[in-house]
Amino acid sequence: MQGGVANHRQAHFRRWVEKWLAIPSDQFGRSSAEEFAQALQREGTEDWQCRQAFQAVNLWQRVRSSPAPEQSASGTLDQPLTWPSILERMERNLRSKQYSPRSVKTYVEWARRLAAYCPAPPTDSVEASRAVQGFLDHLALVQNLSPASIALARNAVAWLVRKELGLEMTLESKGDAHHSRRLPTILAPVAVKSLLASCTEPWDLFFGLQYGCGLRLGELLDLRVQDLDLVRNTLTVRSGKGDKDRQVPLPKSLLPLLHDHLARRKDVWTADLSRGWAKVELPNATVRKQTNADTSWEWQHVFGAQRPLKHPESGELRRWRPMETVVRDALREAAQAAGIAGRIHPHLLRHCYATHMIESGATLAEVQELMGHARLETTMIYLHVRSPAASCQSPLDRLEQA
């Protein structure tokens, strides 16, 4: 096997690449493997040949864009593609397509797990289908993962096989025949009040905002000073799930806490500025478009870490946003202090927000917009966890009244 291509397929792959290279660069179909395959399809070429042509040109382009491996005297590649180079390119391509950092991390992690299960990268569609099917079966039967986790793994490895390896993938089953529905845990309003009262500073404001605005944990951690409008009493979520912005009203009861917190936060920022710790990460090309924006007050995170940490690339000290583990520990400690049993986590407060809004008379459409849900079906789950006490009476209670 040379170049990661089985011996019996090398001649076919070579002919397709030669045909692609023979196309003048100013003609349609010359720029990419996908356009080349589409041009062949328009000419009436068989589908399986179009797929093979796509695989050949895609592999050739990837090998050319990778660091040059050693070549034999005949000019053919001696070393096949390896998982490390494939995974590195996958991460780079996901970032270039502007996938969210969390999505990039998740997809690459599933790809690494596939690489651990299948040490040699597949070289054709049959091998790829067999490897992925075995990997998904292993997750379900040996590791006993949930259907949701297996579906996520399937999406990640499908991206890897089709986009990076240029191979088709046919599975025996999608693995989604069984759909579980898990109702979220909800706390009563009195329990939420006790939980927030047990939070120490600044977590009383932090979790108050999460419950009072229905925010995801990442949305609250990414919150910048300029996202708060204390005149209109609104909070703007930037680049939420699905890369969408939305606005939610600020709870008026939190405004005094918020003013005090921002005053203290600005004092910390002023001290950090003099020490060179005030630089923050900015979205897209903002750092080039706005001079000194990465150290300005309006771009600072509303909640900063207790102490600065080194940047993993530059090594300079920065005051990052709080780590998620610190946030979760703070909420668990508050729950213990309030005497609330069960699994208490930050996202639970978002569930409570939606449920309590519906219980107080808000419409599903209103809650959907405030929560940033793409589909109404996602919001409807909270209809199943709202308290039925106001509209439904147990027959046992009616017996007592008879």
C-alpha positions as CSV (number, residue, x, y, z in Angstrom):
1,M,0.0,0.0,0.0
2,Q,1.4,3.4,-1.0
3,G,0.0,6.8,-0.1
4,G,-2.6,5.2,2.1
5,V,-4.2,3.6,-1.0
6,A,-4.6,-0.1,-1.5
7,N,-2.5,-1.5,-4.3
8,H,-5.4,-2.6,-6.5
9,R,-6.8,1.0,-6.5
10,Q,-3.6,3.0,-7.1
11,A,-3.8,2.8,-10.9
12,H,-7.4,4.1,-10.9
13,F,-6.6,6.8,-8.4
14,R,-3.6,7.9,-10.5
15,R,-5.8,8.2,-13.7
16,W,-8.4,10.3,-12.0
17,V,-5.7,12.7,-10.6
18,E,-4.1,12.9,-14.0
19,K,-7.4,13.7,-15.6
20,W,-8.1,16.4,-13.0
21,L,-4.6,17.9,-13.4
22,A,-5.2,18.1,-17.2
23,I,-8.1,20.5,-16.8
24,P,-7.0,24.1,-17.4
25,S,-7.1,26.1,-14.2
26,D,-9.6,28.6,-15.5
27,Q,-12.3,26.0,-16.2
28,F,-15.0,25.0,-13.7
29,G,-14.2,21.9,-11.7
30,R,-10.5,22.5,-11.5
31,S,-10.4,24.1,-8.0
32,S,-11.7,21.2,-5.8
33,A,-12.3,17.5,-5.7
34,E,-16.0,18.1,-5.1
35,E,-16.4,20.3,-8.1
36,F,-14.4,17.8,-10.2
37,A,-16.8,15.0,-9.2
38,Q,-19.8,17.2,-10.0
39,A,-18.4,17.9,-13.4
40,L,-18.0,14.2,-14.1
41,Q,-21.6,13.6,-12.9
42,R,-22.9,16.2,-15.4
43,E,-21.0,14.3,-18.1
44,G,-22.9,11.1,-17.3
45,T,-20.1,9.3,-15.4
46,E,-21.3,6.5,-13.2
47,D,-21.9,7.5,-9.5
48,W,-19.3,5.0,-8.2
49,Q,-16.7,6.5,-10.5
50,C,-17.6,10.0,-9.4
51,R,-17.1,9.0,-5.8
52,Q,-13.8,7.3,-6.7
53,A,-12.6,10.4,-8.6
54,F,-13.5,12.6,-5.6
55,Q,-11.6,10.3,-3.2
56,A,-8.5,10.3,-5.5
57,V,-8.3,14.0,-6.0
58,N,-9.2,14.7,-2.3
59,L,-6.4,12.4,-1.2
60,W,-3.9,14.0,-3.6
61,Q,-4.8,17.5,-2.4
62,R,-4.4,16.4,1.3
63,V,-1.1,14.8,0.7
64,R,0.2,17.9,-1.2
65,S,-1.0,20.2,1.6
66,S,0.7,18.1,4.3
67,P,4.4,18.4,5.2
68,A,6.3,16.6,2.5
69,P,6.9,12.9,3.4
70,E,9.9,11.0,2.2
71,Q,9.6,9.9,-1.4
72,S,11.2,7.0,-3.3
73,A,13.2,7.3,-6.4
74,S,10.1,6.7,-8.5
75,G,8.4,9.7,-6.9
76,T,5.6,7.7,-5.2
77,L,4.8,8.1,-1.5
78,D,6.4,5.6,0.8
79,Q,4.6,6.6,3.9
80,P,0.7,6.3,4.2
81,L,-1.3,8.9,6.0
82,T,-1.2,8.5,9.8
83,W,-3.9,9.3,12.4
84,P,-1.9,12.1,14.0
85,S,-1.6,14.0,10.7
86,I,-5.3,13.3,9.9
87,L,-6.5,14.5,13.3
88,E,-4.3,17.6,13.2
89,R,-5.8,18.5,9.7
90,M,-9.3,17.7,11.0
91,E,-8.9,20.2,13.9
92,R,-7.5,22.8,11.5
93,N,-10.3,22.4,9.0
94,L,-13.0,22.5,11.7
95,R,-11.6,25.8,13.0
96,S,-11.3,27.2,9.4
97,K,-15.0,26.5,8.9
98,Q,-15.6,28.4,12.2
99,Y,-17.0,25.6,14.2
100,S,-17.3,26.6,17.9
101,P,-14.3,25.7,20.1
102,R,-16.5,23.3,22.1
103,S,-17.6,21.5,18.9
104,V,-14.1,21.3,17.6
105,K,-12.9,19.8,20.9
106,T,-15.8,17.3,20.9
107,Y,-15.4,16.2,17.3
108,V,-11.6,15.8,17.5
109,E,-12.0,13.8,20.8
110,W,-14.4,11.3,19.2
111,A,-12.0,11.0,16.2
112,R,-9.2,10.2,18.6
113,R,-11.3,7.5,20.2
114,L,-12.0,6.0,16.7
115,A,-8.2,6.1,16.0
116,A,-7.6,4.2,19.3
117,Y,-10.2,1.6,18.3
118,C,-8.9,1.3,14.7
119,P,-5.1,1.8,14.7
120,A,-4.7,2.0,10.9
121,P,-6.7,4.6,9.0
122,P,-9.2,3.1,6.5
123,T,-8.2,3.3,2.8
124,D,-11.5,2.6,1.1
125,S,-15.3,3.0,1.8
126,V,-15.7,-0.7,2.8
127,E,-13.0,-0.5,5.4
128,A,-14.3,2.8,6.7
129,S,-17.9,1.5,7.1
130,R,-16.7,-1.6,8.9
131,A,-14.4,0.4,11.2
132,V,-17.1,2.9,12.1
133,Q,-19.8,0.3,12.6
134,G,-17.6,-1.7,14.9
135,F,-16.7,1.5,16.8
136,L,-20.3,2.4,17.4
137,D,-21.2,-1.1,18.4
138,H,-18.3,-1.0,20.9
139,L,-19.6,2.2,22.4
140,A,-23.1,0.7,22.8
141,L,-22.4,-2.8,23.8
142,V,-19.1,-2.6,25.7
143,Q,-19.0,1.0,27.1
144,N,-22.8,1.2,27.4
145,L,-23.0,4.8,26.4
146,S,-26.3,6.6,26.0
147,P,-28.1,7.0,22.6
148,A,-27.3,10.7,22.7
149,S,-23.6,10.1,23.1
150,I,-23.5,7.5,20.3
151,A,-25.4,9.9,18.0
152,L,-22.8,12.6,18.7
153,A,-20.0,10.1,18.1
154,R,-21.6,9.0,14.8
155,N,-21.8,12.6,13.6
156,A,-18.2,13.3,14.5
157,V,-16.7,10.2,12.8
158,A,-18.9,10.7,9.8
159,W,-17.4,14.2,9.4
160,L,-13.9,12.6,9.7
161,V,-14.5,9.9,7.1
162,R,-16.3,12.0,4.5
163,K,-14.6,15.3,4.9
164,E,-11.0,14.2,5.8
165,L,-10.6,10.8,4.3
166,G,-12.9,11.5,1.3
167,L,-14.6,8.1,1.7
168,E,-18.3,7.0,1.6
169,M,-19.7,5.5,4.8
170,T,-22.6,3.0,4.9
171,L,-23.7,1.8,8.3
172,E,-25.9,-1.2,9.1
173,S,-28.1,1.0,11.3
174,K,-28.0,4.6,12.4
175,G,-28.1,3.5,16.0
176,D,-31.0,5.8,16.8
177,A,-33.8,3.3,16.9
178,H,-34.3,3.9,20.7
179,H,-34.8,7.5,21.8
180,S,-34.8,8.1,25.5
181,R,-36.6,11.1,27.0
182,R,-35.2,12.3,30.2
183,L,-37.1,15.0,32.1
184,P,-34.9,17.7,33.7
185,T,-34.7,18.1,37.4
186,I,-36.5,21.1,38.7
187,L,-36.4,22.9,42.1
188,A,-39.3,24.7,43.6
189,P,-39.0,28.5,43.8
190,V,-38.5,28.3,47.5
191,A,-35.6,25.9,47.1
192,V,-34.0,28.2,44.5
193,K,-34.4,31.1,46.9
194,S,-32.7,29.1,49.6
195,L,-29.9,28.0,47.2
196,L,-29.1,31.6,46.1
197,A,-29.2,32.9,49.7
198,S,-26.5,30.3,50.6
199,C,-24.1,31.5,47.8
200,T,-21.2,33.6,48.9
201,E,-20.0,36.7,47.0
202,P,-19.7,36.9,43.9
203,W,-21.6,33.6,43.3
204,D,-24.8,35.1,44.6
205,L,-24.8,37.4,41.6
206,F,-23.4,34.8,39.3
207,F,-26.1,32.2,39.9
208,G,-28.7,34.9,40.4
209,L,-28.0,36.0,36.8
210,Q,-28.1,32.4,35.5
211,Y,-31.5,31.7,37.1
212,G,-32.9,35.2,36.6
213,C,-32.0,35.3,32.8
214,G,-32.0,31.6,32.0
215,L,-28.4,31.5,30.7
216,R,-26.3,28.6,29.8
217,L,-23.1,28.3,31.8
218,G,-20.9,29.1,28.9
219,E,-23.0,32.2,28.0
220,L,-22.6,33.6,31.5
221,L,-18.9,32.9,31.6
222,D,-18.4,34.6,28.2
223,L,-20.4,37.7,29.3
224,R,-18.6,41.0,28.7
225,V,-19.1,44.3,30.4
226,Q,-20.5,45.8,27.2
227,D,-23.2,43.1,27.0
228,L,-24.9,44.7,30.0
229,D,-27.2,47.7,29.5
230,L,-28.0,49.0,33.0
231,V,-30.2,51.8,31.5
232,R,-32.5,49.6,29.5
233,N,-32.0,46.7,32.0
234,T,-31.1,44.2,29.3
235,L,-28.4,41.5,28.9
236,T,-27.2,40.5,25.5
237,V,-26.0,37.0,24.8
238,R,-23.4,37.1,22.1
239,S,-22.7,34.0,19.9
240,G,-24.9,31.7,21.9
241,K,-25.7,28.1,20.8
242,G,-26.0,28.1,17.1
243,D,-23.9,31.3,16.9
244,K,-27.0,33.3,17.6
245,D,-27.4,36.5,19.7
246,R,-30.4,37.2,21.9
247,Q,-31.5,39.7,24.5
248,V,-33.1,39.0,27.9
249,P,-34.3,41.3,30.6
250,L,-32.1,41.8,33.7
251,P,-33.8,41.1,37.0
252,K,-34.4,44.4,38.8
253,S,-33.6,42.8,42.1
254,L,-30.0,42.1,41.0
255,L,-29.3,45.7,39.9
256,P,-27.8,46.8,43.2
257,L,-25.5,43.7,43.4
258,L,-24.6,44.2,39.7
259,H,-23.6,47.9,40.2
260,D,-21.4,47.0,43.3
261,H,-19.8,44.0,41.5
262,L,-18.9,46.1,38.4
263,A,-17.3,48.7,40.6
264,R,-15.1,46.2,42.3
265,R,-14.4,44.4,39.0
266,K,-13.3,47.7,37.4
267,D,-10.8,48.3,40.3
268,V,-9.4,44.8,39.7
269,W,-9.1,45.6,35.9
270,T,-7.3,48.9,36.7
271,A,-4.7,47.1,38.8
272,D,-4.4,44.4,36.1
273,L,-3.9,47.0,33.4
274,S,-0.8,48.4,35.3
275,R,0.6,44.9,35.7
276,G,0.0,43.7,32.2
277,W,-2.7,41.2,33.1
278,A,-5.7,42.8,31.5
279,K,-5.5,41.3,28.0
280,V,-8.5,39.1,27.0
281,E,-9.3,36.9,24.0
282,L,-11.4,38.6,21.4
283,P,-13.7,37.2,18.7
284,N,-12.7,37.0,15.1
285,A,-10.4,39.8,14.0
286,T,-11.5,42.4,16.6
287,V,-8.0,42.7,18.0
288,R,-6.8,44.0,14.6
289,K,-9.8,46.2,13.9
290,Q,-10.0,48.0,17.3
291,T,-6.7,49.3,18.8
292,N,-6.1,48.1,22.4
293,A,-9.5,46.4,22.4
294,D,-8.0,43.4,24.1
295,T,-7.2,45.4,27.2
296,S,-10.2,47.8,27.2
297,W,-12.8,47.8,30.0
298,E,-15.8,47.1,27.8
299,W,-14.3,43.8,26.5
300,Q,-13.5,42.5,30.0
301,H,-15.4,39.5,31.3
302,V,-18.0,40.5,33.9
303,F,-16.7,37.6,36.1
304,G,-13.0,37.2,36.3
305,A,-10.9,34.5,37.9
306,Q,-9.5,35.0,41.4
307,R,-5.9,35.0,40.1
308,P,-4.2,35.4,36.7
309,L,-2.9,32.3,34.8
310,K,-0.4,31.9,32.0
311,H,-1.6,31.9,28.4
312,P,-0.8,28.4,27.0
313,E,0.8,29.8,23.8
314,S,2.4,33.2,24.7
315,G,3.1,32.4,28.4
316,E,1.9,35.9,29.5
317,L,-0.3,36.2,32.6
318,R,-4.0,37.0,32.1
319,R,-7.0,37.1,34.2
320,W,-9.2,34.6,32.5
321,R,-12.9,34.0,33.2
322,P,-13.6,31.5,36.1
323,M,-13.0,27.8,35.3
324,E,-16.1,25.7,35.0
325,T,-14.9,23.3,37.8
326,V,-14.7,26.2,40.2
327,V,-18.2,27.3,39.3
328,R,-19.7,23.8,39.8
329,D,-17.9,23.4,43.1
330,A,-19.3,26.8,44.3
331,L,-22.8,25.7,43.5
332,R,-22.5,22.4,45.2
333,E,-21.2,24.0,48.3
334,A,-24.2,26.4,48.3
335,A,-26.5,23.4,47.9
336,Q,-25.0,21.6,50.9
337,A,-25.2,24.8,53.0
338,A,-28.9,25.1,52.0
339,G,-29.6,21.4,52.8
340,I,-30.6,20.6,49.2
341,A,-30.0,17.0,48.3
342,G,-29.6,15.5,44.8
343,R,-27.4,16.4,41.9
344,I,-27.1,20.2,41.7
345,H,-25.4,21.7,38.7
346,P,-25.5,25.1,37.0
347,H,-27.7,24.0,34.1
348,L,-30.4,23.1,36.6
349,L,-30.9,26.8,37.2
350,R,-31.7,27.3,33.5
351,H,-34.2,24.5,33.6
352,C,-35.8,26.1,36.7
353,Y,-36.0,29.5,34.9
354,A,-37.9,28.0,31.9
355,T,-40.3,26.0,34.1
356,H,-41.0,28.8,36.6
357,M,-41.7,31.2,33.7
358,I,-44.3,28.8,32.2
359,E,-45.8,28.2,35.6
360,S,-46.2,32.0,36.0
361,G,-48.1,32.3,32.8
362,A,-45.5,33.0,30.1
363,T,-46.3,31.5,26.7
364,L,-44.1,28.8,25.0
365,A,-43.1,31.3,22.3
366,E,-41.9,33.8,24.8
367,V,-39.9,31.2,26.7
368,Q,-38.5,29.8,23.5
369,E,-37.2,33.3,22.5
370,L,-35.7,34.0,25.9
371,M,-34.0,30.6,26.1
372,G,-32.6,30.8,22.6
373,H,-34.1,27.5,21.4
374,A,-34.1,26.8,17.7
375,R,-37.2,24.6,17.9
376,L,-40.4,24.9,19.9
377,E,-40.2,21.2,20.7
378,T,-37.2,21.8,22.8
379,T,-39.1,24.3,24.9
380,M,-42.1,22.0,25.2
381,I,-40.2,19.6,27.5
382,Y,-40.8,22.1,30.3
383,L,-44.6,21.5,30.0
384,H,-43.9,18.0,31.4
385,V,-42.1,19.2,34.5
386,R,-44.2,22.2,35.5
387,S,-46.1,21.7,38.8
388,P,-49.5,20.2,38.1
389,A,-50.9,21.2,41.6
390,A,-52.8,24.2,40.3
391,S,-54.7,22.4,37.5
392,C,-54.7,18.8,38.5
393,Q,-55.9,17.1,41.8
394,S,-55.0,13.6,42.8
395,P,-58.1,11.3,43.2
396,L,-56.8,10.4,46.7
397,D,-57.3,14.0,47.7
398,R,-60.8,14.0,46.3
399,L,-61.6,10.9,48.4
400,E,-60.6,12.8,51.5
401,Q,-62.9,15.6,50.5
402,A,-65.9,13.3,49.8
